Amino acid sequence: MSELQLKELEAQIAELKGKLTGDMFQDMDVRDQIHNLEMKLKGVKPMDSSIDCVGCGS
């Protein structure tokens, strides 16, 4: 992943975090989007998964 792509992901995460209200139910979709972007940013996939993110649907 290029430096530009990393910066774009970080900017998207920061924007989404700014939309959080503190209400768990209202924030659920936003938190899911943040989680998916952070997984892309860190190159993480669920444990014991040979296919990227099938375990959590990300």
C-alpha positions in Angstrom: 0.0 0.0 0.0 1.4 3.4 -1.0 2.0 6.3 1.4 -0.8 8.2 -0.3 -3.3 5.3 0.2 -2.3 5.1 3.9 -2.9 8.9 4.3 -6.3 8.6 2.6 -7.3 5.8 4.9 -6.2 7.7 8.0 -8.1 10.8 6.8 -11.3 8.7 6.3 -10.9 7.2 9.8 -10.4 10.7 11.3 -13.5 12.0 9.5 -15.6 9.0 10.7 -14.4 9.4 14.2 -15.6 13.0 14.1 -19.1 11.7 13.4 -19.3 9.6 16.5 -22.1 10.7 18.9 -21.4 8.6 21.9 -24.6 6.7 21.5 -23.7 3.1 20.9 -26.7 2.3 18.7 -26.4 5.4 16.5 -22.6 4.9 16.2 -22.8 1.2 15.3 -22.6 1.7 11.5 -19.8 4.4 11.8 -17.8 2.2 14.2 -18.1 -0.7 11.7 -16.8 1.5 8.9 -13.9 2.6 11.1 -13.1 -1.0 12.0 -13.0 -2.0 8.4 -10.7 0.9 7.4 -8.4 0.2 10.3 -8.1 -3.4 9.3 -7.2 -2.3 5.8 -4.7 0.2 7.2 -3.0 -2.4 9.4 -3.3 -5.3 7.0 -5.1 -7.4 9.6 -7.4 -10.3 9.1 -9.2 -12.6 11.5 -7.1 -15.3 13.3 -7.0 -18.7 11.5 -8.5 -17.2 8.3 -6.8 -18.0 5.1 -9.2 -15.7 3.2 -9.2 -12.0 4.2 -11.9 -11.0 6.5 -14.4 -13.7 5.8 -14.8 -14.3 9.6 -16.2 -10.9 10.4 -17.5 -9.9 6.9 -15.2 -6.9 6.6 
